[in-house]
């Protein structure tokens, strides 16, 4: 009986966390527009990019995160602004874009020459 109650509580917690952003969207404003409409998954949500914006209309609790921002920047380029319930601050945006800038400048990880 206790196991069934624990399972029910876990299911409700998962449902509540998954719907935390229900009805809201998460938007990544890009520094440069995409050439064509692009779709991909980041932070557990489908982002649709057109022009200089990528929007997730059905975000999860993990969509507005540094990892999701980094995935967007890696896929379509540096992010100028990232917002959901609130806007991401400048320090987190800089961290989000660090890999995208390194990739663009060719300063990615190098394999050791033998």
MMTF fields as JSON, N, C-alpha, C and O atoms, coordinates in Angstrom:
{
  "mmtfVersion": "1.0.0",
  "mmtfProducer": "UNKNOWN",
  "numBonds": 455,
  "numAtoms": 456,
  "numGroups": 114,
  "numChains": 1,
  "numModels": 1,
  "chainsPerModel": [1],
  "groupsPerChain": [114],
  "chainIdList": ["A"],
  "bondAtomList": [4, 2, 8, 6, 12, 10, 16, 14, 20, 18, 24, 22, 28, 26, 32, 30, 36, 34, 40, 38, 44, 42, 48, 46, 52, 50, 56, 54, 60, 58, 64, 62, 68, 66, 72, 70, 76, 74, 80, 78, 84, 82, 88, 86, 92, 90, 96, 94, 100, 98, 104, 102, 108, 106, 112, 110, 116, 114, 120, 118, 124, 122, 128, 126, 132, 130, 136, 134, 140, 138, 144, 142, 148, 146, 152, 150, 156, 154, 160, 158, 164, 162, 168, 166, 172, 170, 176, 174, 180, 178, 184, 182, 188, 186, 192, 190, 196, 194, 200, 198, 204, 202, 208, 206, 212, 210, 216, 214, 220, 218, 224, 222, 228, 226, 232, 230, 236, 234, 240, 238, 244, 242, 248, 246, 252, 250, 256, 254, 260, 258, 264, 262, 268, 266, 272, 270, 276, 274, 280, 278, 284, 282, 288, 286, 292, 290, 296, 294, 300, 298, 304, 302, 308, 306, 312, 310, 316, 314, 320, 318, 324, 322, 328, 326, 332, 330, 336, 334, 340, 338, 344, 342, 348, 346, 352, 350, 356, 354, 360, 358, 364, 362, 368, 366, 372, 370, 376, 374, 380, 378, 384, 382, 388, 386, 392, 390, 396, 394, 400, 398, 404, 402, 408, 406, 412, 410, 416, 414, 420, 418, 424, 422, 428, 426, 432, 430, 436, 434, 440, 438, 444, 442, 448, 446, 452, 450],
  "bondOrderList": [1, 1, 1, 1, 1, 1, 1, 1, 1, 1, 1, 1, 1, 1, 1, 1, 1, 1, 1, 1, 1, 1, 1, 1, 1, 1, 1, 1, 1, 1, 1, 1, 1, 1, 1, 1, 1, 1, 1, 1, 1, 1, 1, 1, 1, 1, 1, 1, 1, 1, 1, 1, 1, 1, 1, 1, 1, 1, 1, 1, 1, 1, 1, 1, 1, 1, 1, 1, 1, 1, 1, 1, 1, 1, 1, 1, 1, 1, 1, 1, 1, 1, 1, 1, 1, 1, 1, 1, 1, 1, 1, 1, 1, 1, 1, 1, 1, 1, 1, 1, 1, 1, 1, 1, 1, 1, 1, 1, 1, 1, 1, 1, 1],
  "groupList": [{"groupName": "UNK", "atomNameList": ["N", "CA", "C", "O"], "elementList": ["N", "C", "C", "O"], "formalChargeList": [0, 0, 0, 0], "bondAtomList": [1, 0, 2, 1, 3, 2], "bondOrderList": [1, 1, 2], "singleLetterCode": "X", "chemCompType": "L-PEPTIDE LINKING"}],
  "groupTypeList": [0, 0, 0, 0, 0, 0, 0, 0, 0, 0, 0, 0, 0, 0, 0, 0, 0, 0, 0, 0, 0, 0, 0, 0, 0, 0, 0, 0, 0, 0, 0, 0, 0, 0, 0, 0, 0, 0, 0, 0, 0, 0, 0, 0, 0, 0, 0, 0, 0, 0, 0, 0, 0, 0, 0, 0, 0, 0, 0, 0, 0, 0, 0, 0, 0, 0, 0, 0, 0, 0, 0, 0, 0, 0, 0, 0, 0, 0, 0, 0, 0, 0, 0, 0, 0, 0, 0, 0, 0, 0, 0, 0, 0, 0, 0, 0, 0, 0, 0, 0, 0, 0, 0, 0, 0, 0, 0, 0, 0, 0, 0, 0, 0, 0],
  "groupIdList": [1, 2, 3, 4, 5, 6, 7, 8, 9, 10, 11, 12, 13, 14, 15, 16, 17, 18, 19, 20, 21, 22, 23, 24, 25, 26, 27, 28, 29, 30, 31, 32, 33, 34, 35, 36, 37, 38, 39, 40, 41, 42, 43, 44, 45, 46, 47, 48, 49, 50, 51, 52, 53, 54, 55, 56, 57, 58, 59, 60, 61, 62, 63, 64, 65, 66, 67, 68, 69, 70, 71, 72, 73, 74, 75, 76, 77, 78, 79, 80, 81, 82, 83, 84, 85, 86, 87, 88, 89, 90, 91, 92, 93, 94, 95, 96, 97, 98, 99, 100, 101, 102, 103, 104, 105, 106, 107, 108, 109, 110, 111, 112, 113, 114],
  "secStructList": [7, 2, 2, 2, 2, 2, 2, 2, 2, 2, 2, 2, 2, 2, 2, 2, 2, 2, 6, 6, 6, 6, 6, 7, 7, 3, 3, 3, 3, 3, 1, 1, 7, 7, 1, 1, 7, 3, 3, 3, 3, 3, 6, 6, 3, 3, 3, 3, 3, 3, 6, 6, 3, 3, 3, 3, 6, 6, 7, 7, 6, 6, 1, 1, 1, 2, 2, 2, 2, 2, 2, 2, 2, 2, 2, 2, 7, 7, 3, 3, 3, 3, 3, 1, 1, 1, 5, 7, 7, 2, 2, 2, 2, 2, 2, 2, 2, 2, 2, 2, 2, 2, 2, 2, 2, 6, 7, 1, 7, 7, 7, 7, 7, 7],
  "xCoordList": [0.813, 0.0, 0.861, 0.601, 1.896, 2.781, 3.474, 3.681, 3.833, 4.493, 3.569, 4.014, 2.279, 1.31, 1.146, 1.027, 1.138, 1.016, 2.248, 2.126, 3.435, 4.67, 4.678, 5.099, 4.216, 4.161, 3.2, 3.493, 2.072, 1.1, 1.671, 1.475, 2.364, 3.0, 4.068, 4.169, 4.855, 5.893, 5.272, 5.785, 4.181, 3.508, 2.965, 3.088, 2.363, 1.835, 2.952, 2.8, 4.066, 5.203, 5.747, 6.042, 5.883, 6.364, 5.415, 5.852, 4.114, 3.119, 3.188, 3.141, 3.298, 3.347, 4.601, 4.537, 5.734, 6.986, 6.93, 7.414, 6.352, 6.271, 5.353, 5.542, 4.354, 3.412, 3.676, 2.811, 4.837, 5.156, 5.1, 4.78, 5.399, 5.403, 4.2, 4.181, 3.193, 2.029, 1.421, 1.21, 1.147, 0.534, 1.529, 1.144, 2.782, 3.818, 4.761, 4.831, 5.476, 6.473, 7.844, 7.966, 8.865, 10.243, 10.783, 10.648, 11.397, 11.882, 13.371, 13.849, 14.086, 15.494, 15.581, 15.29, 15.977, 16.189, 17.625, 18.554, 17.813, 19.135, 19.873, 19.25, 21.211, 22.014, 21.961, 22.119, 21.739, 21.625, 20.482, 20.322, 19.686, 18.558, 19.003, 20.078, 18.154, 18.42, 18.016, 17.114, 18.692, 18.427, 17.074, 16.404, 16.679, 15.406, 14.809, 15.512, 13.515, 12.824, 13.527, 13.806, 13.806, 14.542, 13.786, 13.263, 13.729, 13.095, 14.068, 14.768, 14.104, 14.932, 14.45, 13.692, 14.905, 14.536, 15.697, 16.844, 15.375, 16.355, 15.612, 14.506, 16.195, 15.557, 14.217, 13.335, 14.064, 12.831, 11.659, 10.526, 11.907, 10.822, 11.234, 12.419, 10.241, 10.478, 10.592, 9.66, 11.739, 11.936, 11.733, 12.204, 11.035, 10.846, 11.509, 11.137, 12.496, 13.241, 12.863, 12.895, 12.508, 12.245, 12.774, 12.574, 13.453, 14.034, 15.045, 15.949, 14.885, 15.845, 15.254, 15.694, 14.25, 13.648, 13.409, 13.007, 13.666, 13.358, 12.37, 12.626, 11.234, 10.181, 9.792, 9.593, 9.687, 9.156, 7.784, 7.681, 6.74, 5.373, 4.897, 3.968, 5.525, 5.144, 6.372, 6.807, 6.937, 8.155, 7.919, 6.804, 9.001, 8.986, 9.693, 10.116, 9.821, 10.509, 12.002, 12.674, 12.53, 13.954, 14.257, 15.414, 13.209, 13.423, 14.124, 14.971, 13.788, 14.448, 15.64, 15.59, 16.719, 17.923, 19.164, 19.097, 20.289, 21.55, 21.872, 22.4, 21.557, 21.834, 20.996, 21.494, 19.724, 18.864, 19.383, 19.417, 19.784, 20.333, 21.59, 21.759, 22.466, 23.689, 23.362, 24.033, 22.338, 21.934, 21.419, 21.698, 20.679, 20.174, 21.339, 21.408, 22.253, 23.41, 24.263, 24.777, 24.414, 25.202, 24.512, 25.176, 23.201, 22.442, 22.296, 22.484, 21.961, 21.635, 22.457, 22.237, 23.39, 24.252, 23.957, 23.017, 24.761, 24.667, 23.273, 22.554, 22.926, 21.623, 21.773, 22.625, 20.94, 20.983, 20.167, 20.53, 19.067, 18.206, 17.492, 17.159, 17.261, 16.598, 15.587, 15.963, 14.3, 13.281, 12.155, 11.83, 11.579, 10.417, 9.579, 9.011, 9.497, 8.836, 9.645, 9.1, 10.947, 11.857, 12.941, 13.017, 13.766, 14.851, 16.137, 16.387, 16.948, 18.239, 19.194, 19.223, 19.978, 20.89, 22.109, 22.37, 22.838, 23.979, 25.079, 25.662, 25.36, 26.416, 26.043, 26.885, 24.802, 24.364, 24.31, 24.619, 23.922, 23.929, 25.352, 25.573, 26.312, 27.707, 28.176, 28.858, 27.812, 28.157, 27.463, 28.059, 26.216, 25.438, 26.126, 26.185, 26.638, 27.206, 28.681, 29.195, 29.372, 30.814, 31.207, 32.151, 30.499, 30.823, 30.525, 31.28, 29.434, 29.077, 30.14, 30.506, 30.638, 31.693, 32.98, 33.65, 33.326, 34.54, 34.442, 35.412, 33.281, 33.06, 33.187, 33.79, 32.615, 32.657, 34.081, 34.434, 34.893, 36.257, 37.237, 38.42, 36.732, 37.593, 38.461, 39.436, 38.127, 38.938, 38.349, 38.385, 37.817, 37.238, 38.308, 39.494, 37.924, 38.903, 39.741, 39.212, 41.012, 41.937, 42.425, 42.651, 42.585, 43.184, 44.701, 45.265, 45.333, 46.787, 47.394, 46.971, 48.397, 49.08, 50.083, 50.755, 50.168, 51.111, 52.329, 53.241],
  "yCoordList": [-1.19, 0.0, 1.261, 2.201, 1.27, 2.432, 2.631, 3.767, 1.541, 1.626, 2.264, 3.059, 1.914, 2.495, 3.988, 4.761, 4.395, 5.82, 6.566, 7.655, 5.999, 6.624, 6.745, 7.766, 5.709, 5.746, 6.825, 7.529, 6.962, 7.992, 9.387, 10.279, 9.579, 10.873, 11.2, 12.339, 10.209, 10.419, 10.8, 11.677, 10.155, 10.468, 11.887, 12.604, 12.305, 13.668, 14.703, 15.75, 14.421, 15.338, 15.484, 16.597, 14.383, 14.42, 15.211, 16.022, 14.984, 15.71, 17.202, 18.014, 17.574, 18.983, 19.655, 20.79, 18.977, 19.554, 19.698, 20.69, 18.731, 18.786, 19.87, 20.372, 20.25, 21.268, 22.617, 23.493, 22.797, 24.034, 25.25, 26.349, 25.075, 26.177, 26.14, 26.845, 25.324, 25.178, 26.541, 27.35, 26.78, 28.035, 29.157, 30.222, 28.951, 29.961, 29.472, 28.276, 30.394, 29.992, 30.458, 31.348, 29.841, 30.251, 30.72, 30.026, 31.903, 32.492, 32.799, 33.385, 32.392, 32.752, 33.718, 33.351, 34.935, 35.939, 35.765, 35.839, 35.537, 35.244, 36.514, 37.525, 36.456, 37.594, 37.76, 38.868, 36.655, 36.696, 35.774, 34.701, 36.168, 35.325, 34.021, 33.941, 33.002, 31.73, 31.886, 32.658, 31.147, 31.244, 30.636, 31.106, 29.596, 28.943, 28.419, 28.27, 28.142, 27.631, 26.364, 25.453, 26.328, 25.223, 24.732, 25.533, 23.415, 22.815, 21.848, 21.095, 21.878, 20.942, 20.916, 21.784, 19.908, 19.771, 20.228, 19.831, 21.068, 21.524, 21.693, 22.232, 21.248, 21.38, 20.67, 21.097, 19.599, 18.813, 19.413, 18.963, 20.428, 21.061, 21.263, 21.36, 21.324, 21.585, 23.09, 23.842, 23.517, 24.912, 25.046, 24.214, 26.091, 26.417, 27.78, 28.771, 27.803, 29.032, 29.581, 28.87, 30.854, 31.586, 32.992, 33.595, 33.517, 34.843, 34.845, 34.011, 35.803, 35.896, 35.427, 35.866, 34.531, 34.042, 32.539, 31.992, 31.888, 30.471, 30.404, 30.946, 29.735, 29.698, 28.255, 27.437, 27.962, 26.684, 26.995, 27.627, 26.552, 26.849, 25.939, 26.287, 24.782, 23.829, 23.456, 22.305, 24.422, 24.144, 23.253, 23.138, 22.626, 21.84, 22.643, 23.773, 22.078, 22.77, 22.933, 23.709, 22.212, 22.29, 23.111, 23.235, 23.67, 24.409, 25.736, 26.135, 26.43, 27.696, 27.39, 27.563, 26.93, 26.565, 26.923, 27.165, 26.95, 27.214, 26.149, 26.459, 24.896, 23.807, 23.948, 23.717, 24.325, 24.516, 25.677, 25.594, 26.749, 27.909, 27.514, 27.915, 26.733, 26.277, 25.401, 25.485, 24.567, 23.709, 24.562, 24.266, 25.605, 26.507, 27.218, 27.271, 27.763, 28.478, 27.56, 27.984, 26.31, 25.356, 25.032, 24.802, 25.015, 24.631, 25.783, 25.586, 26.987, 28.087, 29.358, 30.346, 29.353, 30.517, 31.261, 30.923, 32.273, 33.006, 33.577, 34.003, 33.567, 34.022, 35.429, 35.659, 36.369, 37.749, 37.908, 38.692, 37.167, 37.214, 35.875, 35.242, 35.452, 34.177, 34.444, 34.854, 34.218, 34.557, 33.545, 32.882, 33.457, 32.624, 33.416, 34.447, 32.949, 33.734, 34.985, 35.992, 34.908, 36.029, 35.969, 35.0, 36.984, 37.019, 36.506, 36.722, 35.828, 35.334, 36.526, 37.385, 36.58, 37.703, 37.606, 36.565, 38.707, 38.823, 37.788, 37.255, 37.506, 36.532, 35.141, 34.441, 34.739, 33.416, 33.39, 32.363, 34.505, 34.554, 34.411, 33.722, 35.057, 34.946, 33.499, 33.008, 32.815, 31.405, 30.566, 29.652, 30.884, 30.181, 30.259, 29.269, 31.422, 31.665, 31.313, 31.296, 31.036, 30.803, 29.729, 29.917, 28.615, 27.526, 27.903, 27.54, 28.627, 29.039, 29.98, 29.875, 30.907, 31.82, 31.057, 31.324, 30.107, 29.315, 28.513, 28.417, 27.944, 27.15, 28.03, 27.623, 29.234, 30.152, 30.626, 30.86, 30.764, 31.244, 30.105, 30.341, 28.861, 27.709, 27.348, 26.611, 27.856, 27.597, 26.481, 26.549, 25.47, 24.347, 23.444, 23.717, 22.371, 21.432, 20.823, 20.48, 20.693, 20.143, 18.78, 18.565, 17.869, 16.567, 16.73, 17.486, 16.033, 16.09, 15.441, 14.363, 16.106, 15.53, 14.496, 14.655, 13.432, 12.388, 12.435, 11.624],
  "zCoordList": [0.0, 0.0, 0.0, -0.75, 0.855, 0.899, -0.443, -0.87, -1.111, -2.403, -3.436, -4.264, -3.388, -4.321, -4.076, -5.027, -2.834, -2.501, -2.984, -3.545, -2.777, -3.243, -4.772, -5.316, -5.45, -6.909, -7.385, -8.351, -6.73, -7.095, -6.868, -7.693, -5.769, -5.483, -6.519, -6.975, -6.886, -7.903, -9.24, -9.936, -9.6, -10.862, -10.848, -11.842, -9.737, -9.641, -9.687, -10.316, -9.031, -9.055, -10.468, -10.904, -11.184, -12.562, -13.437, -14.254, -13.274, -14.058, -13.767, -14.692, -12.495, -12.117, -12.654, -13.125, -12.594, -13.105, -14.617, -15.163, -15.291, -16.741, -17.239, -18.347, -16.448, -16.885, -16.223, -16.251, -15.637, -14.93, -15.85, -15.397, -17.103, -18.041, -18.975, -19.984, -18.653, -19.524, -19.821, -18.918, -21.084, -21.489, -21.729, -22.211, -21.41, -21.62, -22.705, -22.988, -23.304, -24.292, -23.828, -22.987, -24.39, -24.149, -25.493, -26.501, -25.503, -26.749, -26.662, -25.691, -27.696, -27.842, -29.021, -30.159, -28.741, -29.786, -30.256, -29.452, -31.543, -32.081, -32.486, -32.811, -32.465, -32.905, -34.419, -34.933, -35.132, -36.591, -37.002, -36.42, -37.99, -38.396, -39.05, -39.644, -38.928, -39.6, -41.069, -41.395, -41.945, -43.383, -43.749, -44.669, -43.029, -43.303, -42.003, -41.004, -42.021, -40.836, -40.355, -41.136, -39.059, -38.449, -37.223, -36.448, -37.047, -35.871, -35.213, -35.89, -33.888, -33.138, -31.688, -31.255, -30.951, -29.546, -28.667, -28.869, -27.691, -26.695, -25.375, -25.353, -24.302, -23.0, -22.907, -22.163, -23.652, -23.604, -24.359, -24.191, -25.194, -25.945, -27.405, -27.725, -28.266, -29.688, -29.906, -29.619, -30.414, -30.79, -32.291, -33.066, -32.693, -34.101, -34.306, -33.677, -35.201, -35.466, -36.833, -37.838, -36.85, -38.088, -37.889, -36.835, -38.907, -38.76, -37.631, -37.59, -36.704, -35.59, -34.266, -33.203, -34.319, -33.081, -33.138, -34.164, -32.009, -31.817, -30.664, -29.589, -30.886, -29.88, -29.563, -30.461, -28.26, -27.787, -27.2, -26.149, -27.878, -27.439, -26.314, -25.585, -26.169, -25.119, -24.299, -24.323, -23.571, -22.807, -21.6, -21.091, -21.157, -19.932, -18.851, -19.092, -17.69, -16.604, -16.89, -16.211, -17.886, -18.196, -19.451, -19.854, -20.065, -21.307, -21.067, -21.866, -19.978, -19.659, -18.769, -17.551, -19.404, -18.655, -19.462, -20.667, -18.774, -19.454, -20.49, -21.558, -20.181, -21.126, -22.388, -23.489, -22.241, -23.41, -24.252, -25.48, -23.596, -24.305, -25.083, -26.234, -24.46, -25.132, -26.342, -27.37, -26.22, -27.345, -28.508, -29.669, -28.196, -29.233, -29.91, -31.138, -29.114, -29.67, -30.537, -31.571, -30.122, -30.907, -32.23, -33.241, -32.221, -33.411, -34.412, -35.612, -33.922, -34.844, -34.643, -35.344, -33.708, -33.51, -32.218, -31.498, -31.928, -30.662, -30.384, -31.288, -29.101, -28.625, -28.036, -27.177, -28.502, -28.0, -26.721, -25.844, -26.615, -25.426, -25.304, -26.305, -24.061, -23.801, -22.706, -21.608, -22.983, -21.998, -21.954, -22.94, -20.78, -20.506, -19.527, -19.886, -18.298, -17.251, -16.93, -16.478, -17.168, -16.931, -17.999, -18.755, -18.063, -19.036, -18.404, -17.218, -19.203, -18.736, -18.622, -19.503, -17.534, -17.336, -18.259, -18.861, -18.354, -19.275, -19.013, -19.957, -17.759, -17.428, -17.932, -18.496, -17.736, -18.207, -19.73, -20.335, -20.368, -21.838, -22.378, -23.374, -21.725, -22.154, -22.064, -22.964, -20.978, -20.817, -21.889, -22.458, -22.153, -23.184, -24.545, -25.275, -24.878, -26.206, -26.345, -27.463, -25.257, -25.3, -26.309, -27.077, -26.315, -27.233, -28.679, -29.581, -28.905, -30.263, -30.832, -32.002, -29.99, -30.446, -30.738, -31.736, -29.867, -30.067, -31.36, -32.111, -31.616, -32.822, -34.072, -35.065, -34.014, -35.149, -35.447, -36.603, -34.398, -34.602, -34.881, -35.13, -34.836, -35.087, -33.907, -34.059, -32.723, -31.528, -30.679, -29.45, -31.317, -30.588, -30.04, -30.223, -29.369, -28.814, -29.938, -30.996, -29.714, -30.707, -30.244, -29.054, -31.179, -30.871, -30.853, -31.644, -29.967, -29.892, -31.118, -31.535, -31.699, -32.872, -32.416, -31.397, -33.195, -32.831, -33.716, -33.556]
}
